[in-house]
Amino acid sequence: MFVNNGWIVEAKLNEGELENFKKVMNSQIKRALTENGTLNYQYYMSDEGDILVYERFADPDASHEHIENWDDHAERWIAAAAPTRMLHLGDLPDDVRERHAVLSPTWLKPLGGFARKEAEGSEIKREDGSTTFENFGWIVEAKLKEGHLEAFKEVMTSQVERAKTEEGTLNYQYYMSDEGDILVYERFKDLEASHIHIENWNDHAERWIAAATPTRMVHLGDLPQELREKHAALSPLLLKPFGGFAK
């Protein structure tokens, strides 16, 4: 099992607002780099203007500091991009949950999996002083089938144990809401590691899908076509790194 304090924010870029969004994003990232407890602040964007922000913090106190800094940017951010969805990831305290009440975030609690704490961060400095990062991974969402909780836990546990033997699998984290909404966050060291994980997943796929119905997949990173084709049946949305960091 793992501990997580964080969330995902999704938004849609407003027409003609790309440069304004970049400015407010880079300003907020620069501020976030000064927050010792902000571990991940990663912006992704599709070619069609779909935005996803993955945020992770050392503890609830760190998330409060980040929210306060966000408040200084919120008006400009929302003027450039319209928030569409928010997911809380972790056993978050009520005072954190209340800060985002206006977006009615879905609450997904850790169910199983791991995060390799020794994994190196990914941060790239651009010539203009802004930061970005590399990523190989994806998010899978599903809905638990009625009466299949124990069957799902069984196949999840088997797949997690297999994934622990994959040295290049850095994050394999299952979350579930009280209503049976499932999210799996997966991150890999490189392309080779992601292929190894997919091969091992194939041994569990039939039982997994018998217990939960996949509803959505998002590719996170500049993933090559050979990898994208592995998931073609789910028509994954491709979101490329746009700015931010992972410590």
Wavefront OBJ file of the C-alpha trace (Angstrom):
o trace
v 0.000 0.000 0.000
v 1.065 3.626 -0.415
v 0.259 7.062 0.972
v -0.748 9.937 -1.281
v -1.675 13.571 -0.719
v -2.716 15.194 -3.958
v -5.141 15.635 -6.794
v -5.708 15.888 -10.523
v -7.275 18.948 -12.151
v -8.597 18.803 -15.715
v -9.488 21.804 -17.839
v -10.083 22.954 -21.410
v -8.012 25.742 -22.917
v -10.146 28.729 -23.902
v -9.892 29.733 -27.548
v -7.034 32.142 -28.236
v -5.689 31.909 -24.667
v -2.636 29.682 -25.158
v -0.008 32.358 -24.505
v -1.888 33.748 -21.504
v -2.221 30.239 -20.096
v 1.508 29.623 -20.531
v 2.292 32.853 -18.647
v 0.110 32.079 -15.630
v 1.197 28.423 -15.631
v 4.900 29.322 -15.617
v 4.354 31.893 -12.875
v 2.587 29.335 -10.707
v 5.245 26.688 -11.410
v 8.000 29.116 -10.393
v 6.175 29.736 -7.117
v 5.586 26.004 -6.592
v 9.313 25.312 -6.960
v 9.825 27.274 -3.724
v 7.368 25.025 -1.854
v 9.465 22.335 -0.188
v 6.493 20.031 0.240
v 5.272 20.158 -3.371
v 6.655 16.968 -4.928
v 4.868 16.918 -8.281
v 3.356 19.818 -10.155
v 3.031 18.570 -13.717
v 1.035 20.106 -16.536
v 0.018 18.036 -19.564
v -1.841 19.244 -22.654
v -3.249 17.568 -25.757
v -3.026 19.044 -29.247
v -6.735 19.884 -28.865
v -6.275 21.912 -25.670
v -7.228 19.297 -23.078
v -5.293 20.070 -19.883
v -4.423 17.769 -16.982
v -2.460 18.840 -13.895
v -1.034 16.141 -11.625
v -0.237 17.442 -8.140
v 1.346 15.589 -5.206
v 2.462 16.841 -1.801
v 4.534 15.575 1.106
v 1.659 16.064 3.552
v -1.610 18.016 4.030
v 0.247 21.070 5.376
v 2.217 21.286 2.130
v -0.976 21.104 0.101
v -2.405 24.048 2.051
v 0.682 26.139 1.253
v 0.258 25.312 -2.433
v -3.444 26.208 -2.392
v -2.642 29.597 -0.858
v -0.105 30.296 -3.605
v -2.592 29.106 -6.218
v -5.109 31.659 -4.960
v -2.812 34.425 -6.271
v -3.053 32.937 -9.779
v -6.584 31.556 -9.830
v -8.349 34.433 -11.595
v -5.871 34.575 -14.496
v -5.713 30.769 -14.742
v -9.481 30.376 -15.016
v -9.674 33.229 -17.522
v -7.406 31.192 -19.820
v -8.750 27.676 -19.172
v -12.084 26.383 -17.894
v -11.821 23.702 -15.175
v -13.868 20.635 -16.095
v -13.083 18.015 -13.443
v -11.165 17.410 -10.225
v -10.109 14.163 -8.551
v -8.802 13.959 -4.996
v -6.189 11.198 -4.680
v -5.561 9.974 -1.157
v -6.965 9.917 2.358
v -7.253 13.696 2.423
v -8.432 15.518 5.568
v -11.683 17.457 5.567
v -9.975 20.867 5.632
v -8.222 20.085 2.329
v -11.378 18.647 0.787
v -13.323 21.760 1.731
v -10.891 24.043 -0.099
v -12.008 22.528 -3.407
v -15.713 22.126 -2.661
v -16.739 24.388 -5.548
v -15.413 21.786 -8.032
v -17.134 18.840 -6.254
v -14.069 16.599 -6.582
v -14.462 12.832 -6.791
v -12.661 11.287 -3.819
v -10.471 8.299 -4.746
v -8.731 6.550 -1.852
v -5.667 4.275 -2.083
v -6.712 0.644 -2.646
v -3.424 -1.082 -3.470
v -0.099 -0.736 -5.221
v 3.177 1.054 -4.675
v 5.425 4.001 -5.487
v 9.189 3.510 -5.598
v 10.489 6.328 -3.402
v 14.046 5.905 -4.635
v 13.073 6.806 -8.201
v 14.828 9.899 -9.534
v 12.869 13.045 -10.250
v 12.481 14.444 -13.734
v 13.030 18.140 -14.290
v 14.240 19.849 -17.478
v 15.272 23.492 -17.661
v 14.314 25.334 -20.820
v 16.365 28.187 -22.297
v 13.740 30.714 -21.181
v 14.097 29.594 -17.554
v 10.842 27.637 -17.377
v 10.758 23.956 -16.435
v 9.276 20.813 -17.911
v 9.735 17.071 -17.375
v 9.725 13.657 -19.038
v 7.124 10.972 -18.402
v 6.318 7.462 -19.570
v 2.959 6.357 -18.268
v -0.799 6.484 -18.261
v -3.996 6.605 -16.245
v -6.694 3.963 -16.557
v -10.202 4.579 -15.232
v -12.868 1.933 -14.721
v -16.121 1.174 -12.902
v -16.362 -1.732 -10.505
v -19.030 -4.255 -11.503
v -21.683 -4.901 -8.890
v -20.744 -7.703 -6.532
v -17.181 -7.986 -7.879
v -15.170 -6.161 -5.217
v -13.397 -9.236 -3.845
v -12.698 -10.584 -7.329
v -11.242 -7.221 -8.321
v -9.064 -7.046 -5.225
v -7.765 -10.539 -5.968
v -6.697 -9.792 -9.540
v -5.354 -6.359 -8.528
v -3.202 -7.901 -5.787
v -1.834 -10.503 -8.198
v -0.949 -7.860 -10.778
v 0.613 -5.571 -8.156
v 2.848 -8.404 -6.916
v 3.965 -9.065 -10.492
v 4.576 -5.364 -11.081
v 6.835 -5.208 -8.007
v 9.248 -7.502 -9.866
v 9.444 -5.009 -12.750
v 12.371 -2.763 -11.843
v 11.310 -0.127 -14.348
v 7.762 0.209 -12.996
v 7.999 3.268 -10.746
v 4.352 3.818 -9.842
v 1.513 1.311 -9.953
v -1.192 2.800 -7.776
v -4.840 1.806 -7.518
v -7.470 4.190 -6.167
v -11.180 3.608 -5.651
v -14.097 5.792 -4.573
v -16.851 4.640 -2.224
v -19.060 4.412 -5.321
v -16.747 2.025 -7.194
v -14.931 4.508 -9.440
v -11.438 3.126 -10.102
v -8.303 4.982 -11.164
v -4.904 3.401 -11.805
v -1.854 5.676 -12.024
v 1.072 4.042 -13.823
v 4.566 5.422 -14.451
v 7.640 3.774 -15.925
v 11.356 4.449 -16.150
v 11.431 4.186 -19.937
v 9.793 2.670 -23.011
v 11.240 -0.793 -22.414
v 9.829 -0.872 -18.876
v 6.360 0.053 -20.111
v 6.404 -2.814 -22.637
v 7.402 -5.316 -19.918
v 4.495 -4.151 -17.775
v 2.013 -4.508 -20.639
v 3.179 -8.084 -21.267
v 2.608 -8.958 -17.609
v -0.767 -7.181 -17.634
v -1.901 -9.420 -20.477
v -1.828 -12.390 -18.087
v -4.380 -10.625 -15.856
v -6.487 -8.743 -18.399
v -9.361 -11.218 -18.723
v -9.984 -11.457 -14.952
v -9.514 -7.712 -14.491
v -12.087 -6.795 -17.121
v -14.502 -9.410 -15.759
v -14.538 -7.480 -12.465
v -14.391 -3.871 -13.699
v -15.366 -2.098 -16.919
v -12.685 0.235 -18.355
v -14.172 3.653 -19.067
v -11.237 5.901 -20.012
v -7.499 5.910 -20.643
v -5.098 8.832 -20.775
v -1.524 8.568 -22.061
v 0.840 10.857 -20.162
v 4.016 11.709 -22.063
v 5.530 11.880 -25.528
v 4.703 8.229 -26.097
v 5.764 6.659 -29.406
v 3.225 5.222 -31.800
v 4.373 1.643 -31.171
v 3.304 2.025 -27.545
v 0.103 3.926 -28.337
v -1.004 1.060 -30.558
v -0.870 -1.348 -27.608
v -3.870 0.479 -26.120
v -5.716 1.319 -29.323
v -8.880 -0.491 -28.177
v -9.384 2.180 -25.470
v -8.660 5.133 -27.806
v -6.486 6.868 -25.187
v -6.234 10.631 -25.067
v -2.613 11.736 -25.582
v -1.472 14.431 -23.140
v 2.103 15.641 -23.569
v 4.279 17.309 -20.892
v 3.664 21.050 -21.032
v 5.403 22.426 -17.954
v 6.228 21.703 -14.347
v 8.403 19.332 -12.376
v 8.668 16.085 -10.434
v 11.052 16.126 -7.470
l 1 2 3 4 5 6 7 8 9 10 11 12 13 14 15 16 17 18 19 20 21 22 23 24 25 26 27 28 29 30 31 32 33 34 35 36 37 38 39 40 41 42 43 44 45 46 47 48 49 50 51 52 53 54 55 56 57 58 59 60 61 62 63 64 65 66 67 68 69 70 71 72 73 74 75 76 77 78 79 80 81 82 83 84 85 86 87 88 89 90 91 92 93 94 95 96 97 98 99 100 101 102 103 104 105 106 107 108 109 110 111 112 113 114 115 116 117 118 119 120 121 122 123 124 125 126 127 128 129 130 131 132 133 134 135 136 137 138 139 140 141 142 143 144 145 146 147 148 149 150 151 152 153 154 155 156 157 158 159 160 161 162 163 164 165 166 167 168 169 170 171 172 173 174 175 176 177 178 179 180 181 182 183 184 185 186 187 188 189 190 191 192 193 194 195 196 197 198 199 200 201 202 203 204 205 206 207 208 209 210 211 212 213 214 215 216 217 218 219 220 221 222 223 224 225 226 227 228 229 230 231 232 233 234 235 236 237 238 239 240 241 242 243 244 245 246 247
